[in-house]
Amino acid sequence: MSQTDKDILKRYYLIAVLFVVVAIAIVYQLFNIQFKQGDYYTELAQNTVYKNFKIEPNRGNIYDANMNLLATSVTKYEIRFDPISVTKSNFDTYLNPLSDSLSKMFSKSAAYYKNKFKKARALNNRYVFIAKNLDYSDYIRIKNFPMFNLGAYKGGFIAEQSTVREHPLGKIGRRTVGYNSVGLEGAFDDYLQGEKGQRLKQKIAKGQWKPLTDLNQVEPVDGLDVISTIDVNIQDITHHALLAQLEFFEAEHGTAVVMETKTGEIKAISNLGLSNEPGKYYEKRNYAVYEPHEPGSTFKLMSLVAALEDKVVDTSTVIDTENGRLKYFDRTVYDSKQGGYGKISVAKAFEVSSNTAFAKMIYENYKDQPEQFVDRLKMMGLDQKIGLQIKGEGQPSIPHPNNSNWYGTTLPWMSFGYGVSQTALQILSFYNAIANDGVMVKPRFIKAVRDRHKLIEQYTEPQITGSVCSEETAKQVRAILKNVVNKGTASNIYSPRFSMAGKTGTCQTEYWVESGRYIASFAGYFPADKPKYSCIVVIHKPNPEKGYYGSTVAAPVFKRIAKKIYSDTPIEARLPRIKLNQLQLTEQDNYNQVLNKYKTIMPNLVGMPAMDAISILENLGLKVKLFGEGKVIKQSLAPGKSVKGNKHVNLILG
């Protein structure tokens, strides 16, 4: 054998070995795919043809406090047709009557549908579009058309459903109700969202998926219903009062909020901003919650409360406003009245909103220790967020002498609301506390959570977050706030038919850009002597040629809201008379026994009806303050404590 033959033979053997190795590898891979990975590839193949799709549940409804619908999920249907699944006999029999029925329901001719379905059957199109966004009644109607009434397989009927969020009140309060992660929708999404289901679909031509009837189909679980604190009647009043003023003064945007004094329940919150269409406003952003701004003279209430609590002045302390101009370093404080107000009391300075008087009062009493004034403001919680249920609350700002942004003029300018920032709802919460004897109640947007008619959770107890001042200080400033309306800067809204109390506010904004930009505001409560509601109105950048003072721009909105609520929503509540034998105190003691037992010590009132508790405490010579409605769930003086020397008791009801 020649060397050449030997070389050829070697190459032959090498090629043969390679063929054997490749054959072994192929056999191994086939074995591996068939027996070891068979289930995986089978499932993969199935998933290219069949796939489980998530079915979104209906979100729970949102109601107002009187069970008027604010937001609801409406099911919409999309209808398609699979002409391939229908037998030729059924297709020929029902094509004409189906086309006629569709023609009567929609705006196309019967011939259009006949040609469309014939062409689809010829082209093997199994997913022919017919209509979308149908409501339930239309869905039922079309489902019963000839051929479709045979069902999914015999009649080729395909229906896919989706949910659409609708707001029965339209744009009124829509930003408060919200969507996705904002407003009530976002705040209570855990309750509203429900649980997703799943449905099997088959992949057909052109990447489309056809729903299939599946025994393993999981139905979605609808979300829970949320009952909010909003009152649609008060919301409507607030919305239209704010809108009319924004339109008249050609303002950029504004907000108005109404809160129930004792409970903190938000009854109305309107946020309107200028749209791209001149002169038109819509619910653009939740300004009341997210937008901090310099409050101007409404902050004078905070300054006055701080000075009274620190006892550096009293309401009769006299301050010389000089000529209405007061210079601090390189800046001058001005009063709106030319020539100033002369020598006036602190109370009068508040009523006429004298900037010079407040600057002098705060600067002269705190200039050596400015941190004392700032710390008092912080003790009142003015540097902290409220902690609202609705997301996006703005961060308030109170400067401190240790900060780099503290200047010689910071302290006097803070006294009348410059250099600080608060949101409208944060300002309102403080005014509400003054109306509430100094007790700060956290604003609340929800009353209950229900699963149809079953109560899941209920929120009745006011969330008290502390006191902003003593009851005595609150009483003093309430008298002054009433005089602001009776004879002060808001006397233009005075009415002999119903009483109001509050404070006007006017401040420049974006003054570093140009002059002539203002924020007009009014914060207060009504009725003045027995506050039921607190309210704030803030209007940004009104046309200065028409007006910009809080008294002329914002205060009239407050009056319209208060007047309308007085006439449409009775303030006075009538409580049923309770007979003595109806009182439920304890299992052991009747009414007289309890009175005799607790002549000198505080009784345990938890669980008692409010009227019972009041009767007991008044017989002990105590004055009672109630917060909320229902039975007693908490008391300010613990059971067993001596009542001697204690003149006031607060009861939390729920």
VEXDRENBA-78677 format. One record per residue (C-alpha): residue number from 1; residue in one letter; x, y, z. Coordinates in steps of 0.25 Angstrom, whole numbers. Example, Ala and Ser with C-alpha at 12.3 -4.5 7.8 and 13.67 -1.06 7.14 Angstrom:
// residues 2
(atom 1 "A" (49 -18 31))
(atom 2 "S" (55 -4 29))
// end
This chain:
// residues 654
(atom 1 "M" (0 0 0))
(atom 2 "S" (6 13 -4))
(atom 3 "Q" (7 25 5))
(atom 4 "T" (-4 32 -3))
(atom 5 "D" (-13 21 0))
(atom 6 "K" (-10 21 15))
(atom 7 "D" (-13 36 15))
(atom 8 "I" (-26 34 9))
(atom 9 "L" (-30 23 18))
(atom 10 "K" (-26 31 30))
(atom 11 "R" (-35 43 25))
(atom 12 "Y" (-46 33 23))
(atom 13 "Y" (-45 27 37))
(atom 14 "L" (-45 42 43))
(atom 15 "I" (-57 45 35))
(atom 16 "A" (-64 33 39))
(atom 17 "V" (-61 36 54))
(atom 18 "L" (-66 50 53))
(atom 19 "F" (-79 44 47))
(atom 20 "V" (-81 34 58))
(atom 21 "V" (-78 45 68))
(atom 22 "V" (-88 55 62))
(atom 23 "A" (-98 43 61))
(atom 24 "I" (-96 40 76))
(atom 25 "A" (-98 55 79))
(atom 26 "I" (-111 56 71))
(atom 27 "V" (-117 43 77))
(atom 28 "Y" (-113 49 91))
(atom 29 "Q" (-120 62 88))
(atom 30 "L" (-132 55 83))
(atom 31 "F" (-133 47 96))
(atom 32 "N" (-131 59 104))
(atom 33 "I" (-141 67 97))
(atom 34 "Q" (-151 55 97))
(atom 35 "F" (-150 50 111))
(atom 36 "K" (-143 60 120))
(atom 37 "Q" (-148 74 114))
(atom 38 "G" (-160 69 108))
(atom 39 "D" (-170 75 117))
(atom 40 "Y" (-162 88 116))
(atom 41 "Y" (-163 89 101))
(atom 42 "T" (-177 84 101))
(atom 43 "E" (-181 95 110))
(atom 44 "L" (-173 105 102))
(atom 45 "A" (-180 101 89))
(atom 46 "Q" (-194 102 96))
(atom 47 "N" (-191 116 101))
(atom 48 "T" (-188 120 87))
(atom 49 "V" (-202 116 83))
(atom 50 "Y" (-209 117 97))
(atom 51 "K" (-207 128 108))
(atom 52 "N" (-213 132 121))
(atom 53 "F" (-217 147 121))
(atom 54 "K" (-220 155 134))
(atom 55 "I" (-234 160 135))
(atom 56 "E" (-235 173 142))
(atom 57 "P" (-246 174 153))
(atom 58 "N" (-256 185 154))
(atom 59 "R" (-251 196 164))
(atom 60 "G" (-259 199 176))
(atom 61 "N" (-268 211 175))
(atom 62 "I" (-265 224 182))
(atom 63 "Y" (-277 231 189))
(atom 64 "D" (-279 244 196))
(atom 65 "A" (-284 244 211))
(atom 66 "N" (-298 243 206))
(atom 67 "M" (-296 231 197))
(atom 68 "N" (-296 239 184))
(atom 69 "L" (-287 233 174))
(atom 70 "L" (-274 240 171))
(atom 71 "A" (-267 230 163))
(atom 72 "T" (-270 216 158))
(atom 73 "S" (-265 205 148))
(atom 74 "V" (-273 203 136))
(atom 75 "T" (-271 190 128))
(atom 76 "K" (-270 192 113))
(atom 77 "Y" (-270 181 102))
(atom 78 "E" (-263 179 89))
(atom 79 "I" (-269 170 79))
(atom 80 "R" (-262 161 69))
(atom 81 "F" (-266 150 60))
(atom 82 "D" (-259 137 56))
(atom 83 "P" (-266 132 43))
(atom 84 "I" (-257 120 42))
(atom 85 "S" (-263 113 54))
(atom 86 "V" (-277 114 48))
(atom 87 "T" (-281 102 40))
(atom 88 "K" (-284 105 25))
(atom 89 "S" (-299 102 27))
(atom 90 "N" (-300 111 39))
(atom 91 "F" (-292 122 32))
(atom 92 "D" (-301 121 20))
(atom 93 "T" (-314 121 28))
(atom 94 "Y" (-311 132 37))
(atom 95 "L" (-302 142 29))
(atom 96 "N" (-314 150 24))
(atom 97 "P" (-321 152 37))
(atom 98 "L" (-309 155 45))
(atom 99 "S" (-305 166 34))
(atom 100 "D" (-319 172 35))
(atom 101 "S" (-318 172 50))
(atom 102 "L" (-304 179 51))
(atom 103 "S" (-309 189 40))
(atom 104 "K" (-321 193 49))
(atom 105 "M" (-312 195 61))
(atom 106 "F" (-300 202 54))
(atom 107 "S" (-299 212 43))
(atom 108 "K" (-294 202 32))
(atom 109 "S" (-302 195 21))
(atom 110 "A" (-306 180 22))
(atom 111 "A" (-298 178 9))
(atom 112 "Y" (-286 184 16))
(atom 113 "Y" (-286 173 27))
(atom 114 "K" (-289 162 17))
(atom 115 "N" (-277 165 8))
(atom 116 "K" (-268 167 20))
(atom 117 "F" (-272 153 27))
(atom 118 "K" (-271 146 13))
(atom 119 "K" (-257 152 11))
(atom 120 "A" (-252 148 25))
(atom 121 "R" (-257 134 23))
(atom 122 "A" (-249 133 10))
(atom 123 "L" (-237 139 16))
(atom 124 "N" (-237 130 28))
(atom 125 "N" (-239 143 37))
(atom 126 "R" (-243 138 51))
(atom 127 "Y" (-244 151 58))
(atom 128 "V" (-253 161 50))
(atom 129 "F" (-256 174 57))
(atom 130 "I" (-270 178 59))
(atom 131 "A" (-271 189 70))
(atom 132 "K" (-265 194 83))
(atom 133 "N" (-268 202 95))
(atom 134 "L" (-282 196 96))
(atom 135 "D" (-290 196 109))
(atom 136 "Y" (-296 184 116))
(atom 137 "S" (-310 186 109))
(atom 138 "D" (-304 187 95))
(atom 139 "Y" (-295 175 98))
(atom 140 "I" (-307 166 102))
(atom 141 "R" (-315 171 90))
(atom 142 "I" (-304 168 80))
(atom 143 "K" (-301 154 87))
(atom 144 "N" (-315 150 83))
(atom 145 "F" (-314 153 68))
(atom 146 "P" (-316 142 59))
(atom 147 "M" (-303 133 58))
(atom 148 "F" (-297 140 70))
(atom 149 "N" (-308 134 79))
(atom 150 "L" (-302 120 76))
(atom 151 "G" (-290 123 85))
(atom 152 "A" (-275 124 83))
(atom 153 "Y" (-272 111 76))
(atom 154 "K" (-284 109 67))
(atom 155 "G" (-287 124 65))
(atom 156 "G" (-273 130 65))
(atom 157 "F" (-277 141 75))
(atom 158 "I" (-265 147 82))
(atom 159 "A" (-267 157 93))
(atom 160 "E" (-256 164 101))
(atom 161 "Q" (-259 173 113))
(atom 162 "S" (-251 184 120))
(atom 163 "T" (-254 194 130))
(atom 164 "V" (-255 209 129))
(atom 165 "R" (-255 219 141))
(atom 166 "E" (-266 229 140))
(atom 167 "H" (-269 241 149))
(atom 168 "P" (-284 244 150))
(atom 169 "L" (-282 258 155))
(atom 170 "G" (-273 261 143))
(atom 171 "K" (-262 271 145))
(atom 172 "I" (-267 275 159))
(atom 173 "G" (-257 270 169))
(atom 174 "R" (-251 261 159))
(atom 175 "R" (-236 264 164))
(atom 176 "T" (-240 261 178))
(atom 177 "V" (-246 248 174))
(atom 178 "G" (-234 246 166))
(atom 179 "Y" (-229 235 157))
(atom 180 "N" (-217 225 157))
(atom 181 "S" (-208 229 169))
(atom 182 "V" (-214 243 172))
(atom 183 "G" (-226 247 180))
(atom 184 "L" (-236 238 187))
(atom 185 "E" (-233 227 176))
(atom 186 "G" (-219 227 179))
(atom 187 "A" (-220 228 194))
(atom 188 "F" (-230 217 196))
(atom 189 "D" (-225 208 184))
(atom 190 "D" (-223 196 194))
(atom 191 "Y" (-238 196 196))
(atom 192 "L" (-242 199 182))
(atom 193 "Q" (-234 191 173))
(atom 194 "G" (-239 177 176))
(atom 195 "E" (-233 164 171))
(atom 196 "K" (-229 160 157))
(atom 197 "G" (-235 148 150))
(atom 198 "Q" (-229 140 138))
(atom 199 "R" (-234 135 125))
(atom 200 "L" (-228 126 114))
(atom 201 "K" (-227 131 100))
(atom 202 "Q" (-222 125 87))
(atom 203 "K" (-213 131 77))
(atom 204 "I" (-218 133 63))
(atom 205 "A" (-214 140 51))
(atom 206 "K" (-207 153 51))
(atom 207 "G" (-203 152 65))
(atom 208 "Q" (-217 153 71))
(atom 209 "W" (-222 146 83))
(atom 210 "K" (-236 139 83))
(atom 211 "P" (-243 137 97))
(atom 212 "L" (-246 122 100))
(atom 213 "T" (-256 116 109))
(atom 214 "D" (-247 110 120))
(atom 215 "L" (-251 102 133))
(atom 216 "N" (-239 107 140))
(atom 217 "Q" (-243 122 137))
(atom 218 "V" (-242 130 150))
(atom 219 "E" (-252 141 151))
(atom 220 "P" (-247 155 156))
(atom 221 "V" (-251 160 170))
(atom 222 "D" (-257 174 170))
(atom 223 "G" (-251 184 179))
(atom 224 "L" (-258 190 192))
(atom 225 "D" (-266 202 192))
(atom 226 "V" (-260 215 199))
(atom 227 "I" (-270 225 205))
(atom 228 "S" (-263 238 206))
(atom 229 "T" (-265 250 215))
(atom 230 "I" (-269 259 203))
(atom 231 "D" (-283 265 202))
(atom 232 "V" (-287 267 188))
(atom 233 "N" (-296 278 191))
(atom 234 "I" (-285 286 199))
(atom 235 "Q" (-275 282 188))
(atom 236 "D" (-285 288 177))
(atom 237 "I" (-286 301 185))
(atom 238 "T" (-271 302 187))
(atom 239 "H" (-268 299 172))
(atom 240 "H" (-277 309 166))
(atom 241 "A" (-274 320 177))
(atom 242 "L" (-259 318 174))
(atom 243 "L" (-261 317 159))
(atom 244 "A" (-269 330 158))
(atom 245 "Q" (-259 338 165))
(atom 246 "L" (-247 332 157))
(atom 247 "E" (-254 336 144))
(atom 248 "F" (-258 350 149))
(atom 249 "F" (-244 353 154))
(atom 250 "E" (-237 346 142))
(atom 251 "A" (-228 338 152))
(atom 252 "E" (-218 328 149))
(atom 253 "H" (-223 317 159))
(atom 254 "G" (-230 316 172))
(atom 255 "T" (-234 306 183))
(atom 256 "A" (-245 306 193))
(atom 257 "V" (-247 295 204))
(atom 258 "V" (-258 293 214))
(atom 259 "M" (-256 285 227))
(atom 260 "E" (-265 280 238))
(atom 261 "T" (-259 287 251))
(atom 262 "K" (-261 276 261))
(atom 263 "T" (-258 263 252))
(atom 264 "G" (-248 269 242))
(atom 265 "E" (-256 263 231))
(atom 266 "I" (-253 270 218))
(atom 267 "K" (-267 273 212))
(atom 268 "A" (-262 280 199))
(atom 269 "I" (-249 283 192))
(atom 270 "S" (-249 290 179))
(atom 271 "N" (-236 293 171))
(atom 272 "L" (-238 300 158))
(atom 273 "G" (-227 305 148))
(atom 274 "L" (-227 312 136))
(atom 275 "S" (-228 303 123))
(atom 276 "N" (-221 306 110))
(atom 277 "E" (-235 311 105))
(atom 278 "P" (-235 326 110))
(atom 279 "G" (-245 328 122))
(atom 280 "K" (-248 314 124))
(atom 281 "Y" (-244 306 137))
(atom 282 "Y" (-243 292 141))
(atom 283 "E" (-239 283 152))
(atom 284 "K" (-224 284 148))
(atom 285 "R" (-216 280 161))
(atom 286 "N" (-219 278 175))
(atom 287 "Y" (-214 292 179))
(atom 288 "A" (-220 291 193))
(atom 289 "V" (-211 279 197))
(atom 290 "Y" (-198 280 189))
(atom 291 "E" (-195 295 187))
(atom 292 "P" (-188 302 198))
(atom 293 "H" (-188 318 197))
(atom 294 "E" (-185 330 205))
(atom 295 "P" (-199 332 213))
(atom 296 "G" (-198 347 215))
(atom 297 "S" (-207 353 226))
(atom 298 "T" (-214 340 229))
(atom 299 "F" (-201 336 236))
(atom 300 "K" (-203 348 246))
(atom 301 "L" (-212 338 254))
(atom 302 "M" (-200 329 256))
(atom 303 "S" (-192 341 260))
(atom 304 "L" (-202 346 270))
(atom 305 "V" (-205 332 276))
(atom 306 "A" (-190 330 278))
(atom 307 "A" (-188 344 285))
(atom 308 "L" (-200 342 294))
(atom 309 "E" (-196 328 298))
(atom 310 "D" (-182 333 301))
(atom 311 "K" (-189 345 309))
(atom 312 "V" (-180 355 302))
(atom 313 "V" (-193 363 299))
(atom 314 "D" (-208 362 302))
(atom 315 "T" (-219 367 293))
(atom 316 "S" (-220 381 300))
(atom 317 "T" (-205 384 298))
(atom 318 "V" (-203 397 291))
(atom 319 "I" (-194 398 279))
(atom 320 "D" (-190 411 271))
(atom 321 "T" (-191 408 256))
(atom 322 "E" (-184 422 255))
(atom 323 "N" (-187 427 241))
(atom 324 "G" (-190 414 235))
(atom 325 "R" (-176 412 230))
(atom 326 "L" (-165 404 238))
(atom 327 "K" (-151 402 234))
(atom 328 "Y" (-143 389 237))
(atom 329 "F" (-128 390 232))
(atom 330 "D" (-130 393 217))
(atom 331 "R" (-144 389 216))
(atom 332 "T" (-157 396 219))
(atom 333 "V" (-170 390 225))
(atom 334 "Y" (-183 398 220))
(atom 335 "D" (-197 398 224))
(atom 336 "S" (-208 398 214))
(atom 337 "K" (-214 411 220))
(atom 338 "Q" (-206 423 217))
(atom 339 "G" (-201 430 229))
(atom 340 "G" (-203 417 238))
(atom 341 "Y" (-213 415 249))
(atom 342 "G" (-206 422 260))
(atom 343 "K" (-206 416 274))
(atom 344 "I" (-215 403 274))
(atom 345 "S" (-216 391 282))
(atom 346 "V" (-212 377 278))
(atom 347 "A" (-226 373 276))
(atom 348 "K" (-229 385 267))
(atom 349 "A" (-216 383 259))
(atom 350 "F" (-221 369 255))
(atom 351 "E" (-234 374 252))
(atom 352 "V" (-229 385 242))
(atom 353 "S" (-217 376 238))
(atom 354 "S" (-206 385 241))
(atom 355 "N" (-192 380 236))
(atom 356 "T" (-185 390 244))
(atom 357 "A" (-191 387 257))
(atom 358 "F" (-189 372 255))
(atom 359 "A" (-174 374 251))
(atom 360 "K" (-172 383 263))
(atom 361 "M" (-179 373 272))
(atom 362 "I" (-171 361 268))
(atom 363 "Y" (-157 368 265))
(atom 364 "E" (-157 376 279))
(atom 365 "N" (-161 364 287))
(atom 366 "Y" (-152 353 280))
(atom 367 "K" (-141 360 274))
(atom 368 "D" (-131 356 285))
(atom 369 "Q" (-136 341 284))
(atom 370 "P" (-142 339 270))
(atom 371 "E" (-142 324 272))
(atom 372 "Q" (-152 326 283))
(atom 373 "F" (-162 331 273))
(atom 374 "V" (-158 320 263))
(atom 375 "D" (-159 309 273))
(atom 376 "R" (-173 313 277))
(atom 377 "L" (-177 312 263))
(atom 378 "K" (-171 299 262))
(atom 379 "M" (-178 294 275))
(atom 380 "M" (-191 298 268))
(atom 381 "G" (-187 288 257))
(atom 382 "L" (-185 299 246))
(atom 383 "D" (-172 293 241))
(atom 384 "Q" (-178 278 239))
(atom 385 "K" (-187 272 229))
(atom 386 "I" (-201 268 234))
(atom 387 "G" (-199 254 229))
(atom 388 "L" (-211 254 219))
(atom 389 "Q" (-217 241 214))
(atom 390 "I" (-217 247 200))
(atom 391 "K" (-203 247 194))
(atom 392 "G" (-194 259 190))
(atom 393 "E" (-195 268 202))
(atom 394 "G" (-186 280 201))
(atom 395 "Q" (-175 282 211))
(atom 396 "P" (-177 295 219))
(atom 397 "S" (-165 303 223))
(atom 398 "I" (-162 311 235))
(atom 399 "P" (-148 318 235))
(atom 400 "H" (-139 317 247))
(atom 401 "P" (-128 326 252))
(atom 402 "N" (-118 315 250))
(atom 403 "N" (-121 314 235))
(atom 404 "S" (-113 321 224))
(atom 405 "N" (-125 327 219))
(atom 406 "W" (-128 335 232))
(atom 407 "Y" (-126 350 231))
(atom 408 "G" (-128 362 240))
(atom 409 "T" (-141 365 233))
(atom 410 "T" (-146 350 234))
(atom 411 "L" (-152 352 247))
(atom 412 "P" (-161 364 245))
(atom 413 "W" (-165 359 231))
(atom 414 "M" (-169 346 237))
(atom 415 "S" (-179 353 246))
(atom 416 "F" (-188 356 234))
(atom 417 "G" (-186 343 226))
(atom 418 "Y" (-174 346 217))
(atom 419 "G" (-162 336 217))
(atom 420 "V" (-171 325 222))
(atom 421 "S" (-179 315 213))
(atom 422 "Q" (-191 307 216))
(atom 423 "T" (-201 299 208))
(atom 424 "A" (-216 304 208))
(atom 425 "L" (-220 291 215))
(atom 426 "Q" (-209 293 226))
(atom 427 "I" (-214 308 228))
(atom 428 "L" (-228 303 229))
(atom 429 "S" (-224 292 239))
(atom 430 "F" (-219 303 249))
(atom 431 "Y" (-231 312 247))
(atom 432 "N" (-240 300 250))
(atom 433 "A" (-232 297 263))
(atom 434 "I" (-235 311 268))
(atom 435 "A" (-249 309 265))
(atom 436 "N" (-248 296 272))
(atom 437 "D" (-243 302 285))
(atom 438 "G" (-228 300 281))
(atom 439 "V" (-230 285 278))
(atom 440 "M" (-223 281 265))
(atom 441 "V" (-232 271 257))
(atom 442 "K" (-225 264 245))
(atom 443 "P" (-233 266 232))
(atom 444 "R" (-240 253 228))
(atom 445 "F" (-245 249 214))
(atom 446 "I" (-251 235 217))
(atom 447 "K" (-263 231 226))
(atom 448 "A" (-264 216 223))
(atom 449 "V" (-261 204 214))
(atom 450 "R" (-272 194 210))
(atom 451 "D" (-273 181 202))
(atom 452 "R" (-287 184 195))
(atom 453 "H" (-295 185 208))
(atom 454 "K" (-285 179 218))
(atom 455 "L" (-277 189 226))
(atom 456 "I" (-262 186 226))
(atom 457 "E" (-256 198 233))
(atom 458 "Q" (-262 211 239))
(atom 459 "Y" (-255 223 242))
(atom 460 "T" (-263 232 252))
(atom 461 "E" (-252 236 263))
(atom 462 "P" (-246 249 260))
(atom 463 "Q" (-231 248 259))
(atom 464 "I" (-226 259 270))
(atom 465 "T" (-212 262 267))
(atom 466 "G" (-210 271 279))
(atom 467 "S" (-213 286 283))
(atom 468 "V" (-207 298 276))
(atom 469 "C" (-210 307 288))
(atom 470 "S" (-218 308 302))
(atom 471 "E" (-233 309 302))
(atom 472 "E" (-232 323 307))
(atom 473 "T" (-223 328 296))
(atom 474 "A" (-233 321 286))
(atom 475 "K" (-244 328 292))
(atom 476 "Q" (-237 342 292))
(atom 477 "V" (-233 341 277))
(atom 478 "R" (-247 336 273))
(atom 479 "A" (-253 349 278))
(atom 480 "I" (-243 356 269))
(atom 481 "L" (-246 348 257))
(atom 482 "K" (-261 351 259))
(atom 483 "N" (-258 366 259))
(atom 484 "V" (-250 364 246))
(atom 485 "V" (-263 361 239))
(atom 486 "N" (-272 370 248))
(atom 487 "K" (-263 383 247))
(atom 488 "G" (-249 380 241))
(atom 489 "T" (-243 377 228))
(atom 490 "A" (-254 367 224))
(atom 491 "S" (-266 376 228))
(atom 492 "N" (-270 376 213))
(atom 493 "I" (-275 361 215))
(atom 494 "Y" (-282 364 229))
(atom 495 "S" (-297 359 229))
(atom 496 "P" (-307 361 241))
(atom 497 "R" (-313 348 237))
(atom 498 "F" (-302 339 239))
(atom 499 "S" (-289 340 247))
(atom 500 "M" (-275 338 241))
(atom 501 "A" (-260 339 247))
(atom 502 "G" (-247 339 239))
(atom 503 "K" (-235 347 234))
(atom 504 "T" (-232 353 220))
(atom 505 "G" (-219 351 214))
(atom 506 "T" (-212 358 203))
(atom 507 "C" (-197 356 199))
(atom 508 "Q" (-189 358 186))
(atom 509 "T" (-184 346 179))
(atom 510 "E" (-172 344 169))
(atom 511 "Y" (-168 358 173))
(atom 512 "W" (-154 354 168))
(atom 513 "V" (-160 353 154))
(atom 514 "E" (-168 365 154))
(atom 515 "S" (-178 373 162))
(atom 516 "G" (-193 372 161))
(atom 517 "R" (-194 357 164))
(atom 518 "Y" (-202 354 177))
(atom 519 "I" (-209 343 185))
(atom 520 "A" (-222 347 191))
(atom 521 "S" (-227 338 203))
(atom 522 "F" (-238 337 214))
(atom 523 "A" (-238 327 225))
(atom 524 "G" (-248 325 235))
(atom 525 "Y" (-260 318 241))
(atom 526 "F" (-275 319 243))
(atom 527 "P" (-284 321 251))
(atom 528 "A" (-275 330 258))
(atom 529 "D" (-279 326 272))
(atom 530 "K" (-282 311 270))
(atom 531 "P" (-273 307 258))
(atom 532 "K" (-279 296 250))
(atom 533 "Y" (-270 298 238))
(atom 534 "S" (-256 304 235))
(atom 535 "C" (-253 309 221))
(atom 536 "I" (-241 314 213))
(atom 537 "V" (-241 321 200))
(atom 538 "V" (-228 324 192))
(atom 539 "I" (-227 331 179))
(atom 540 "H" (-214 332 171))
(atom 541 "K" (-211 344 162))
(atom 542 "P" (-224 351 160))
(atom 543 "N" (-224 362 150))
(atom 544 "P" (-219 374 159))
(atom 545 "E" (-227 384 150))
(atom 546 "K" (-239 377 156))
(atom 547 "G" (-234 375 170))
(atom 548 "Y" (-224 367 178))
(atom 549 "Y" (-227 369 193))
(atom 550 "G" (-232 357 201))
(atom 551 "S" (-244 365 205))
(atom 552 "T" (-249 367 191))
(atom 553 "V" (-244 355 184))
(atom 554 "A" (-245 343 193))
(atom 555 "A" (-254 347 205))
(atom 556 "P" (-267 348 196))
(atom 557 "V" (-265 334 192))
(atom 558 "F" (-264 330 207))
(atom 559 "K" (-277 337 209))
(atom 560 "R" (-284 331 197))
(atom 561 "I" (-280 317 202))
(atom 562 "A" (-285 320 216))
(atom 563 "K" (-298 327 212))
(atom 564 "K" (-302 315 203))
(atom 565 "I" (-298 305 213))
(atom 566 "Y" (-306 312 224))
(atom 567 "S" (-319 312 214))
(atom 568 "D" (-317 298 208))
(atom 569 "T" (-310 291 219))
(atom 570 "P" (-316 293 233))
(atom 571 "I" (-306 296 243))
(atom 572 "E" (-314 292 255))
(atom 573 "A" (-315 278 259))
(atom 574 "R" (-327 273 267))
(atom 575 "L" (-324 262 277))
(atom 576 "P" (-335 252 281))
(atom 577 "R" (-340 253 296))
(atom 578 "I" (-334 241 304))
(atom 579 "K" (-342 236 315))
(atom 580 "L" (-335 232 328))
(atom 581 "N" (-339 217 327))
(atom 582 "Q" (-332 217 313))
(atom 583 "L" (-318 221 318))
(atom 584 "Q" (-308 210 317))
(atom 585 "L" (-297 212 327))
(atom 586 "T" (-292 199 333))
(atom 587 "E" (-298 186 336))
(atom 588 "Q" (-297 188 351))
(atom 589 "D" (-301 203 352))
(atom 590 "N" (-313 211 349))
(atom 591 "Y" (-312 226 346))
(atom 592 "N" (-314 231 361))
(atom 593 "Q" (-304 221 366))
(atom 594 "V" (-293 226 357))
(atom 595 "L" (-296 240 361))
(atom 596 "N" (-295 237 375))
(atom 597 "K" (-282 228 373))
(atom 598 "Y" (-275 238 365))
(atom 599 "K" (-277 251 373))
(atom 600 "T" (-262 254 374))
(atom 601 "I" (-255 245 364))
(atom 602 "M" (-255 244 349))
(atom 603 "P" (-265 233 344))
(atom 604 "N" (-262 223 333))
(atom 605 "L" (-270 229 322))
(atom 606 "V" (-265 220 311))
(atom 607 "G" (-277 213 304))
(atom 608 "M" (-288 223 309))
(atom 609 "P" (-296 231 299))
(atom 610 "A" (-292 246 299))
(atom 611 "M" (-304 251 305))
(atom 612 "D" (-303 242 317))
(atom 613 "A" (-288 246 319))
(atom 614 "I" (-291 261 318))
(atom 615 "S" (-302 259 329))
(atom 616 "I" (-292 252 338))
(atom 617 "L" (-281 262 336))
(atom 618 "E" (-290 274 337))
(atom 619 "N" (-295 269 351))
(atom 620 "L" (-281 269 355))
(atom 621 "G" (-279 284 352))
(atom 622 "L" (-271 281 339))
(atom 623 "K" (-271 287 326))
(atom 624 "V" (-271 277 314))
(atom 625 "K" (-266 278 300))
(atom 626 "L" (-270 268 290))
(atom 627 "F" (-262 263 278))
(atom 628 "G" (-270 254 268))
(atom 629 "E" (-283 247 269))
(atom 630 "G" (-288 235 275))
(atom 631 "K" (-283 228 288))
(atom 632 "V" (-271 232 297))
(atom 633 "I" (-258 225 292))
(atom 634 "K" (-248 234 299))
(atom 635 "Q" (-248 244 311))
(atom 636 "S" (-237 254 314))
(atom 637 "L" (-238 252 329))
(atom 638 "A" (-235 237 333))
(atom 639 "P" (-245 229 341))
(atom 640 "G" (-242 230 356))
(atom 641 "K" (-235 243 356))
(atom 642 "S" (-240 254 365))
(atom 643 "V" (-249 264 358))
(atom 644 "K" (-246 275 368))
(atom 645 "G" (-239 287 361))
(atom 646 "N" (-242 281 347))
(atom 647 "K" (-252 290 340))
(atom 648 "H" (-252 284 326))
(atom 649 "V" (-253 270 320))
(atom 650 "N" (-252 267 306))
(atom 651 "L" (-260 254 301))
(atom 652 "I" (-256 247 288))
(atom 653 "L" (-269 241 281))
(atom 654 "G" (-269 230 271))
// end
